[in-house]
């Protein structure tokens, strides 16, 4: 079953960008973690951001998600300036995301984790004393989301009993159940085995093409295989943006990943 995707239009015209970062920067004391990054994302587009460790990818992700506020530049989401807006407001606007480090309730069941995520965007988000009904609307949405990522058979299992790869699948289910209009994935393949990476890749490939996805990933082959356009970063700066093939053939990108630089 395909994951539900919110289709109600936001304050934007047809074809307008869903996400715009304009000369975004972030400084931590004397360290410039992100330096003047600009990025425009079209409806339904899948963009990858790659780069070696320390390139600034995760800091950029946090600036787009609202975990960190930029020290320079602006961020727009669905035509609204969210530069100084935090994660909760961006989520209400339709931004879904996963975390580089698993952020799950390990002692709860798989289904209950997704139920919590589903309730997060409703007026009942802070109401925990009422019993869960197995066939209520939230439970049905949660079950559908688990089915979309291949975890319906693990619904009643405790999260602590899942493999690392299955926990990554669960995180995506928790993001999808909120019916996002844009999905940000922060290094979803980190720590996965080859088999788990293959499962994850297939899961992302099968997500609705109407759902824009921004994928931050250290694994160059995974990012290039899942996206329409790729941006490479190094030392917080933009290196090159292009199609996966253009980035794959770029000599500067090759040098960054192979650790070689021409000395002139």
C-alpha positions as protocol buffer text, in pm:
chain_id: "A"
residue {
  index: 1
  type: UNK
  ca { x: 0 y: 0 z: 0 }
}
residue {
  index: 2
  type: UNK
  ca { x: 143 y: 339 z: -95 }
}
residue {
  index: 3
  type: UNK
  ca { x: 200 y: 586 z: 183 }
}
residue {
  index: 4
  type: UNK
  ca { x: -50 y: 868 z: 211 }
}
residue {
  index: 5
  type: UNK
  ca { x: 76 y: 1206 z: 101 }
}
residue {
  index: 6
  type: UNK
  ca { x: -99 y: 1527 z: 195 }
}
residue {
  index: 7
  type: UNK
  ca { x: -229 y: 1695 z: -120 }
}
residue {
  index: 8
  type: UNK
  ca { x: -394 y: 2010 z: 14 }
}
residue {
  index: 9
  type: UNK
  ca { x: -221 y: 2307 z: -151 }
}
residue {
  index: 10
  type: UNK
  ca { x: -20 y: 2546 z: 59 }
}
residue {
  index: 11
  type: UNK
  ca { x: 19 y: 2920 z: -7 }
}
residue {
  index: 12
  type: UNK
  ca { x: 186 y: 2871 z: -345 }
}
residue {
  index: 13
  type: UNK
  ca { x: 104 y: 2848 z: -714 }
}
residue {
  index: 14
  type: UNK
  ca { x: 132 y: 2538 z: -932 }
}
residue {
  index: 15
  type: UNK
  ca { x: 493 y: 2448 z: -998 }
}
residue {
  index: 16
  type: UNK
  ca { x: 629 y: 2687 z: -737 }
}
residue {
  index: 17
  type: UNK
  ca { x: 931 y: 2565 z: -539 }
}
residue {
  index: 18
  type: UNK
  ca { x: 851 y: 2367 z: -226 }
}
residue {
  index: 19
  type: UNK
  ca { x: 1181 y: 2456 z: -58 }
}
residue {
  index: 20
  type: UNK
  ca { x: 1421 y: 2745 z: -114 }
}
residue {
  index: 21
  type: UNK
  ca { x: 1744 y: 2803 z: 78 }
}
residue {
  index: 22
  type: UNK
  ca { x: 1912 y: 3129 z: -20 }
}
residue {
  index: 23
  type: UNK
  ca { x: 2279 y: 3181 z: 76 }
}
residue {
  index: 24
  type: UNK
  ca { x: 2225 y: 2994 z: 403 }
}
residue {
  index: 25
  type: UNK
  ca { x: 2510 y: 2996 z: 651 }
}
residue {
  index: 26
  type: UNK
  ca { x: 2576 y: 2871 z: 1002 }
}
residue {
  index: 27
  type: UNK
  ca { x: 2864 y: 2969 z: 1225 }
}
residue {
  index: 28
  type: UNK
  ca { x: 2947 y: 2805 z: 1558 }
}
residue {
  index: 29
  type: UNK
  ca { x: 3192 y: 3041 z: 1726 }
}
residue {
  index: 30
  type: UNK
  ca { x: 3492 y: 3050 z: 1497 }
}
residue {
  index: 31
  type: UNK
  ca { x: 3376 y: 2756 z: 1283 }
}
residue {
  index: 32
  type: UNK
  ca { x: 3180 y: 2822 z: 962 }
}
residue {
  index: 33
  type: UNK
  ca { x: 2990 y: 2494 z: 935 }
}
residue {
  index: 34
  type: UNK
  ca { x: 2777 y: 2599 z: 638 }
}
residue {
  index: 35
  type: UNK
  ca { x: 2886 y: 2881 z: 410 }
}
residue {
  index: 36
  type: UNK
  ca { x: 2645 y: 3041 z: 164 }
}
residue {
  index: 37
  type: UNK
  ca { x: 2453 y: 2735 z: 43 }
}
residue {
  index: 38
  type: UNK
  ca { x: 2163 y: 2796 z: -197 }
}
residue {
  index: 39
  type: UNK
  ca { x: 1916 y: 2528 z: -299 }
}
residue {
  index: 40
  type: UNK
  ca { x: 1578 y: 2531 z: -475 }
}
residue {
  index: 41
  type: UNK
  ca { x: 1357 y: 2224 z: -477 }
}
residue {
  index: 42
  type: UNK
  ca { x: 1070 y: 2173 z: -723 }
}
residue {
  index: 43
  type: UNK
  ca { x: 748 y: 1976 z: -656 }
}
residue {
  index: 44
  type: UNK
  ca { x: 811 y: 1603 z: -680 }
}
residue {
  index: 45
  type: UNK
  ca { x: 1187 y: 1648 z: -712 }
}
residue {
  index: 46
  type: UNK
  ca { x: 1437 y: 1422 z: -539 }
}
residue {
  index: 47
  type: UNK
  ca { x: 1762 y: 1593 z: -444 }
}
residue {
  index: 48
  type: UNK
  ca { x: 2069 y: 1437 z: -287 }
}
residue {
  index: 49
  type: UNK
  ca { x: 2331 y: 1622 z: -83 }
}
residue {
  index: 50
  type: UNK
  ca { x: 2663 y: 1440 z: -66 }
}
residue {
  index: 51
  type: UNK
  ca { x: 3009 y: 1510 z: 69 }
}
residue {
  index: 52
  type: UNK
  ca { x: 3276 y: 1362 z: 295 }
}
residue {
  index: 53
  type: UNK
  ca { x: 3257 y: 1365 z: 674 }
}
residue {
  index: 54
  type: UNK
  ca { x: 3268 y: 1723 z: 798 }
}
residue {
  index: 55
  type: UNK
  ca { x: 3130 y: 1865 z: 473 }
}
residue {
  index: 56
  type: UNK
  ca { x: 2841 y: 2036 z: 656 }
}
residue {
  index: 57
  type: UNK
  ca { x: 2564 y: 1810 z: 526 }
}
residue {
  index: 58
  type: UNK
  ca { x: 2398 y: 1743 z: 861 }
}
residue {
  index: 59
  type: UNK
  ca { x: 2422 y: 2107 z: 967 }
}
residue {
  index: 60
  type: UNK
  ca { x: 2251 y: 2204 z: 642 }
}
residue {
  index: 61
  type: UNK
  ca { x: 1984 y: 1943 z: 712 }
}
residue {
  index: 62
  type: UNK
  ca { x: 1923 y: 2092 z: 1056 }
}
residue {
  index: 63
  type: UNK
  ca { x: 1892 y: 2440 z: 907 }
}
residue {
  index: 64
  type: UNK
  ca { x: 1630 y: 2316 z: 662 }
}
residue {
  index: 65
  type: UNK
  ca { x: 1443 y: 2113 z: 926 }
}
residue {
  index: 66
  type: UNK
  ca { x: 1448 y: 2390 z: 1189 }
}
residue {
  index: 67
  type: UNK
  ca { x: 1672 y: 2221 z: 1447 }
}
residue {
  index: 68
  type: UNK
  ca { x: 1920 y: 2507 z: 1399 }
}
residue {
  index: 69
  type: UNK
  ca { x: 1857 y: 2864 z: 1287 }
}
residue {
  index: 70
  type: UNK
  ca { x: 2092 y: 3014 z: 1029 }
}
residue {
  index: 71
  type: UNK
  ca { x: 2335 y: 3294 z: 1105 }
}
residue {
  index: 72
  type: UNK
  ca { x: 2304 y: 3409 z: 742 }
}
residue {
  index: 73
  type: UNK
  ca { x: 2060 y: 3365 z: 455 }
}
residue {
  index: 74
  type: UNK
  ca { x: 1694 y: 3263 z: 443 }
}
residue {
  index: 75
  type: UNK
  ca { x: 1482 y: 2947 z: 419 }
}
residue {
  index: 76
  type: UNK
  ca { x: 1138 y: 2931 z: 257 }
}
residue {
  index: 77
  type: UNK
  ca { x: 899 y: 2637 z: 281 }
}
residue {
  index: 78
  type: UNK
  ca { x: 601 y: 2630 z: 46 }
}
residue {
  index: 79
  type: UNK
  ca { x: 641 y: 3002 z: -18 }
}
residue {
  index: 80
  type: UNK
  ca { x: 658 y: 3098 z: 350 }
}
residue {
  index: 81
  type: UNK
  ca { x: 966 y: 3242 z: 516 }
}
residue {
  index: 82
  type: UNK
  ca { x: 1057 y: 2996 z: 793 }
}
residue {
  index: 83
  type: UNK
  ca { x: 1410 y: 3125 z: 857 }
}
residue {
  index: 84
  type: UNK
  ca { x: 1340 y: 3192 z: 1224 }
}
residue {
  index: 85
  type: UNK
  ca { x: 1078 y: 2919 z: 1267 }
}
residue {
  index: 86
  type: UNK
  ca { x: 1139 y: 2597 z: 1462 }
}
residue {
  index: 87
  type: UNK
  ca { x: 1068 y: 2233 z: 1388 }
}
residue {
  index: 88
  type: UNK
  ca { x: 710 y: 2216 z: 1516 }
}
residue {
  index: 89
  type: UNK
  ca { x: 586 y: 2492 z: 1288 }
}
residue {
  index: 90
  type: UNK
  ca { x: 771 y: 2348 z: 987 }
}
residue {
  index: 91
  type: UNK
  ca { x: 615 y: 2008 z: 1058 }
}
residue {
  index: 92
  type: UNK
  ca { x: 269 y: 2167 z: 1062 }
}
residue {
  index: 93
  type: UNK
  ca { x: 345 y: 2321 z: 723 }
}
residue {
  index: 94
  type: UNK
  ca { x: 410 y: 1972 z: 585 }
}
residue {
  index: 95
  type: UNK
  ca { x: 777 y: 1894 z: 645 }
}
residue {
  index: 96
  type: UNK
  ca { x: 852 y: 1536 z: 747 }
}
residue {
  index: 97
  type: UNK
  ca { x: 1197 y: 1414 z: 845 }
}
residue {
  index: 98
  type: UNK
  ca { x: 1406 y: 1133 z: 986 }
}
residue {
  index: 99
  type: UNK
  ca { x: 1707 y: 1155 z: 1216 }
}
residue {
  index: 100
  type: UNK
  ca { x: 2068 y: 1048 z: 1163 }
}
residue {
  index: 101
  type: UNK
  ca { x: 2063 y: 887 z: 1510 }
}
residue {
  index: 102
  type: UNK
  ca { x: 1757 y: 670 z: 1579 }
}
residue {
  index: 103
  type: UNK
  ca { x: 1494 y: 859 z: 1778 }
}
residue {
  index: 104
  type: UNK
  ca { x: 1254 y: 582 z: 1876 }
}
residue {
  index: 105
  type: UNK
  ca { x: 1066 y: 462 z: 2185 }
}
residue {
  index: 106
  type: UNK
  ca { x: 1255 y: 135 z: 2222 }
}
residue {
  index: 107
  type: UNK
  ca { x: 1035 y: -17 z: 2494 }
}
residue {
  index: 108
  type: UNK
  ca { x: 710 y: 43 z: 2304 }
}
residue {
  index: 109
  type: UNK
  ca { x: 569 y: -162 z: 2019 }
}
residue {
  index: 110
  type: UNK
  ca { x: 638 y: -78 z: 1658 }
}
residue {
  index: 111
  type: UNK
  ca { x: 273 y: 13 z: 1605 }
}
residue {
  index: 112
  type: UNK
  ca { x: 260 y: 238 z: 1912 }
}
residue {
  index: 113
  type: UNK
  ca { x: 564 y: 431 z: 1788 }
}
residue {
  index: 114
  type: UNK
  ca { x: 382 y: 509 z: 1465 }
}
residue {
  index: 115
  type: UNK
  ca { x: 63 y: 591 z: 1655 }
}
residue {
  index: 116
  type: UNK
  ca { x: 253 y: 849 z: 1858 }
}
residue {
  index: 117
  type: UNK
  ca { x: 385 y: 1006 z: 1538 }
}
residue {
  index: 118
  type: UNK
  ca { x: 37 y: 1005 z: 1383 }
}
residue {
  index: 119
  type: UNK
  ca { x: -113 y: 1179 z: 1687 }
}
residue {
  index: 120
  type: UNK
  ca { x: 160 y: 1443 z: 1685 }
}
residue {
  index: 121
  type: UNK
  ca { x: -14 y: 1656 z: 1423 }
}
residue {
  index: 122
  type: UNK
  ca { x: -362 y: 1633 z: 1575 }
}
residue {
  index: 123
  type: UNK
  ca { x: -543 y: 1811 z: 1863 }
}
residue {
  index: 124
  type: UNK
  ca { x: -498 y: 1488 z: 2063 }
}
residue {
  index: 125
  type: UNK
  ca { x: -119 y: 1507 z: 2052 }
}
residue {
  index: 126
  type: UNK
  ca { x: -89 y: 1560 z: 2428 }
}
residue {
  index: 127
  type: UNK
  ca { x: -374 y: 1334 z: 2534 }
}
residue {
  index: 128
  type: UNK
  ca { x: -221 y: 1008 z: 2656 }
}
residue {
  index: 129
  type: UNK
  ca { x: -466 y: 880 z: 2915 }
}
residue {
  index: 130
  type: UNK
  ca { x: -733 y: 754 z: 2674 }
}
residue {
  index: 131
  type: UNK
  ca { x: -705 y: 389 z: 2561 }
}
residue {
  index: 132
  type: UNK
  ca { x: -592 y: 319 z: 2207 }
}
residue {
  index: 133
  type: UNK
  ca { x: -861 y: 165 z: 1988 }
}
residue {
  index: 134
  type: UNK
  ca { x: -721 y: -91 z: 1744 }
}
residue {
  index: 135
  type: UNK
  ca { x: -954 y: 19 z: 1463 }
}
residue {
  index: 136
  type: UNK
  ca { x: -966 y: 395 z: 1511 }
}
residue {
  index: 137
  type: UNK
  ca { x: -851 y: 629 z: 1234 }
}
residue {
  index: 138
  type: UNK
  ca { x: -504 y: 685 z: 1381 }
}
residue {
  index: 139
  type: UNK
  ca { x: -443 y: 311 z: 1424 }
}
residue {
  index: 140
  type: UNK
  ca { x: -549 y: 245 z: 1066 }
}
residue {
  index: 141
  type: UNK
  ca { x: -317 y: 517 z: 937 }
}
residue {
  index: 142
  type: UNK
  ca { x: -34 y: 372 z: 1144 }
}
residue {
  index: 143
  type: UNK
  ca { x: -91 y: 21 z: 1011 }
}
residue {
  index: 144
  type: UNK
  ca { x: -104 y: 149 z: 652 }
}
residue {
  index: 145
  type: UNK
  ca { x: 224 y: 334 z: 704 }
}
residue {
  index: 146
  type: UNK
  ca { x: 390 y: 21 z: 843 }
}
residue {
  index: 147
  type: UNK
  ca { x: 265 y: -178 z: 546 }
}
residue {
  index: 148
  type: UNK
  ca { x: 413 y: 79 z: 307 }
}
residue {
  index: 149
  type: UNK
  ca { x: 762 y: 21 z: 451 }
}
residue {
  index: 150
  type: UNK
  ca { x: 729 y: -356 z: 488 }
}
residue {
  index: 151
  type: UNK
  ca { x: 691 y: -372 z: 866 }
}
residue {
  index: 152
  type: UNK
  ca { x: 326 y: -467 z: 912 }
}
residue {
  index: 153
  type: UNK
  ca { x: 426 y: -815 z: 1037 }
}
residue {
  index: 154
  type: UNK
  ca { x: 634 y: -655 z: 1315 }
}
residue {
  index: 155
  type: UNK
  ca { x: 357 y: -423 z: 1434 }
}
residue {
  index: 156
  type: UNK
  ca { x: 319 y: -583 z: 1777 }
}
residue {
  index: 157
  type: UNK
  ca { x: 690 y: -641 z: 1835 }
}
residue {
  index: 158
  type: UNK
  ca { x: 894 y: -422 z: 2067 }
}
residue {
  index: 159
  type: UNK
  ca { x: 1121 y: -173 z: 1889 }
}
residue {
  index: 160
  type: UNK
  ca { x: 1422 y: -302 z: 2082 }
}
residue {
  index: 161
  type: UNK
  ca { x: 1375 y: -636 z: 1904 }
}
residue {
  index: 162
  type: UNK
  ca { x: 1407 y: -483 z: 1556 }
}
residue {
  index: 163
  type: UNK
  ca { x: 1729 y: -494 z: 1358 }
}
residue {
  index: 164
  type: UNK
  ca { x: 1905 y: -165 z: 1287 }
}
residue {
  index: 165
  type: UNK
  ca { x: 1773 y: -172 z: 932 }
}
residue {
  index: 166
  type: UNK
  ca { x: 1417 y: -232 z: 1048 }
}
residue {
  index: 167
  type: UNK
  ca { x: 1448 y: 60 z: 1288 }
}
residue {
  index: 168
  type: UNK
  ca { x: 1542 y: 280 z: 991 }
}
residue {
  index: 169
  type: UNK
  ca { x: 1231 y: 153 z: 811 }
}
residue {
  index: 170
  type: UNK
  ca { x: 1024 y: 236 z: 1119 }
}
residue {
  index: 171
  type: UNK
  ca { x: 1160 y: 592 z: 1126 }
}
residue {
  index: 172
  type: UNK
  ca { x: 1047 y: 641 z: 768 }
}
residue {
  index: 173
  type: UNK
  ca { x: 702 y: 499 z: 855 }
}
residue {
  index: 174
  type: UNK
  ca { x: 679 y: 749 z: 1142 }
}
residue {
  index: 175
  type: UNK
  ca { x: 761 y: 1032 z: 903 }
}
residue {
  index: 176
  type: UNK
  ca { x: 517 y: 913 z: 637 }
}
residue {
  index: 177
  type: UNK
  ca { x: 223 y: 872 z: 876 }
}
residue {
  index: 178
  type: UNK
  ca { x: 221 y: 1250 z: 927 }
}
residue {
  index: 179
  type: UNK
  ca { x: 134 y: 1279 z: 555 }
}
residue {
  index: 180
  type: UNK
  ca { x: 421 y: 1515 z: 470 }
}
residue {
  index: 181
  type: UNK
  ca { x: 438 y: 1736 z: 162 }
}
residue {
  index: 182
  type: UNK
  ca { x: 818 y: 1715 z: 165 }
}
residue {
  index: 183
  type: UNK
  ca { x: 1043 y: 1452 z: 324 }
}
residue {
  index: 184
  type: UNK
  ca { x: 1397 y: 1510 z: 453 }
}
residue {
  index: 185
  type: UNK
  ca { x: 1610 y: 1199 z: 511 }
}
residue {
  index: 186
  type: UNK
  ca { x: 1930 y: 1243 z: 713 }
}
residue {
  index: 187
  type: UNK
  ca { x: 2179 y: 967 z: 622 }
}
residue {
  index: 188
  type: UNK
  ca { x: 1918 y: 688 z: 640 }
}
residue {
  index: 189
  type: UNK
  ca { x: 2173 y: 426 z: 532 }
}
residue {
  index: 190
  type: UNK
  ca { x: 2421 y: 502 z: 812 }
}
residue {
  index: 191
  type: UNK
  ca { x: 2533 y: 180 z: 980 }
}
residue {
  index: 192
  type: UNK
  ca { x: 2331 y: -51 z: 754 }
}
residue {
  index: 193
  type: UNK
  ca { x: 2457 y: -376 z: 606 }
}
residue {
  index: 194
  type: UNK
  ca { x: 2460 y: -431 z: 229 }
}
residue {
  index: 195
  type: UNK
  ca { x: 2131 y: -623 z: 247 }
}
residue {
  index: 196
  type: UNK
  ca { x: 1969 y: -356 z: 463 }
}
residue {
  index: 197
  type: UNK
  ca { x: 2088 y: -84 z: 224 }
}
residue {
  index: 198
  type: UNK
  ca { x: 1927 y: -271 z: -63 }
}
residue {
  index: 199
  type: UNK
  ca { x: 1597 y: -288 z: 128 }
}
residue {
  index: 200
  type: UNK
  ca { x: 1617 y: 81 z: 214 }
}
residue {
  index: 201
  type: UNK
  ca { x: 1693 y: 177 z: -144 }
}
residue {
  index: 202
  type: UNK
  ca { x: 1392 y: -17 z: -271 }
}
residue {
  index: 203
  type: UNK
  ca { x: 1171 y: 143 z: -4 }
}
residue {
  index: 204
  type: UNK
  ca { x: 1271 y: 496 z: -106 }
}
residue {
  index: 205
  type: UNK
  ca { x: 1238 y: 417 z: -477 }
}
residue {
  index: 206
  type: UNK
  ca { x: 880 y: 302 z: -418 }
}
residue {
  index: 207
  type: UNK
  ca { x: 769 y: 616 z: -235 }
}
residue {
  index: 208
  type: UNK
  ca { x: 517 y: 825 z: -434 }
}
residue {
  index: 209
  type: UNK
  ca { x: 689 y: 1037 z: -700 }
}
residue {
  index: 210
  type: UNK
  ca { x: 463 y: 1326 z: -598 }
}
residue {
  index: 211
  type: UNK
  ca { x: 649 y: 1345 z: -266 }
}
residue {
  index: 212
  type: UNK
  ca { x: 960 y: 1569 z: -284 }
}
residue {
  index: 213
  type: UNK
  ca { x: 1258 y: 1411 z: -106 }
}
residue {
  index: 214
  type: UNK
  ca { x: 1582 y: 1569 z: 11 }
}
residue {
  index: 215
  type: UNK
  ca { x: 1836 y: 1299 z: 92 }
}
residue {
  index: 216
  type: UNK
  ca { x: 2150 y: 1381 z: 292 }
}
residue {
  index: 217
  type: UNK
  ca { x: 2383 y: 1088 z: 243 }
}
residue {
  index: 218
  type: UNK
  ca { x: 2750 y: 1001 z: 284 }
}
residue {
  index: 219
  type: UNK
  ca { x: 2714 y: 697 z: 59 }
}
residue {
  index: 220
  type: UNK
  ca { x: 2767 y: 847 z: -285 }
}
residue {
  index: 221
  type: UNK
  ca { x: 2637 y: 545 z: -479 }
}
residue {
  index: 222
  type: UNK
  ca { x: 2311 y: 539 z: -283 }
}
residue {
  index: 223
  type: UNK
  ca { x: 2251 y: 913 z: -321 }
}
residue {
  index: 224
  type: UNK
  ca { x: 2329 y: 912 z: -693 }
}
residue {
  index: 225
  type: UNK
  ca { x: 2099 y: 615 z: -751 }
}
residue {
  index: 226
  type: UNK
  ca { x: 1794 y: 764 z: -581 }
}
residue {
  index: 227
  type: UNK
  ca { x: 1784 y: 1127 z: -690 }
}
residue {
  index: 228
  type: UNK
  ca { x: 1715 y: 1352 z: -988 }
}
residue {
  index: 229
  type: UNK
  ca { x: 1973 y: 1611 z: -892 }
}
residue {
  index: 230
  type: UNK
  ca { x: 2273 y: 1607 z: -658 }
}
residue {
  index: 231
  type: UNK
  ca { x: 2467 y: 1875 z: -473 }
}
residue {
  index: 232
  type: UNK
  ca { x: 2816 y: 1804 z: -344 }
}
residue {
  index: 233
  type: UNK
  ca { x: 2952 y: 1994 z: -44 }
}
residue {
  index: 234
  type: UNK
  ca { x: 3297 y: 2021 z: 110 }
}
residue {
  index: 235
  type: UNK
  ca { x: 3404 y: 2221 z: 416 }
}
residue {
  index: 236
  type: UNK
  ca { x: 3059 y: 2377 z: 438 }
}
residue {
  index: 237
  type: UNK
  ca { x: 3067 y: 2511 z: 83 }
}
residue {
  index: 238
  type: UNK
  ca { x: 2898 y: 2423 z: -243 }
}
residue {
  index: 239
  type: UNK
  ca { x: 3118 y: 2232 z: -487 }
}
residue {
  index: 240
  type: UNK
  ca { x: 2888 y: 2135 z: -774 }
}
residue {
  index: 241
  type: UNK
  ca { x: 2522 y: 2063 z: -849 }
}
residue {
  index: 242
  type: UNK
  ca { x: 2402 y: 1852 z: -1141 }
}
residue {
  index: 243
  type: UNK
  ca { x: 2242 y: 1531 z: -1252 }
}
residue {
  index: 244
  type: UNK
  ca { x: 2374 y: 1214 z: -1087 }
}
residue {
  index: 245
  type: UNK
  ca { x: 2579 y: 1138 z: -1397 }
}
residue {
  index: 246
  type: UNK
  ca { x: 2726 y: 1489 z: -1412 }
}
residue {
  index: 247
  type: UNK
  ca { x: 2826 y: 1470 z: -1047 }
}
residue {
  index: 248
  type: UNK
  ca { x: 2962 y: 1116 z: -1090 }
}
residue {
  index: 249
  type: UNK
  ca { x: 3185 y: 1237 z: -1377 }
}
residue {
  index: 250
  type: UNK
  ca { x: 3298 y: 1558 z: -1206 }
}
residue {
  index: 251
  type: UNK
  ca { x: 3674 y: 1557 z: -1148 }
}
residue {
  index: 252
  type: UNK
  ca { x: 3651 y: 1770 z: -832 }
}
residue {
  index: 253
  type: UNK
  ca { x: 3398 y: 1532 z: -679 }
}
residue {
  index: 254
  type: UNK
  ca { x: 3620 y: 1237 z: -767 }
}
residue {
  index: 255
  type: UNK
  ca { x: 3913 y: 1407 z: -599 }
}
residue {
  index: 256
  type: UNK
  ca { x: 3710 y: 1477 z: -286 }
}
residue {
  index: 257
  type: UNK
  ca { x: 3595 y: 1116 z: -249 }
}
residue {
  index: 258
  type: UNK
  ca { x: 3927 y: 961 z: -349 }
}
residue {
  index: 259
  type: UNK
  ca { x: 4124 y: 1199 z: -131 }
}
residue {
  index: 260
  type: UNK
  ca { x: 4334 y: 1333 z: -418 }
}
residue {
  index: 261
  type: UNK
  ca { x: 4388 y: 1692 z: -525 }
}
residue {
  index: 262
  type: UNK
  ca { x: 4596 y: 1819 z: -812 }
}
residue {
  index: 263
  type: UNK
  ca { x: 4878 y: 2033 z: -681 }
}
residue {
  index: 264
  type: UNK
  ca { x: 4968 y: 2327 z: -902 }
}
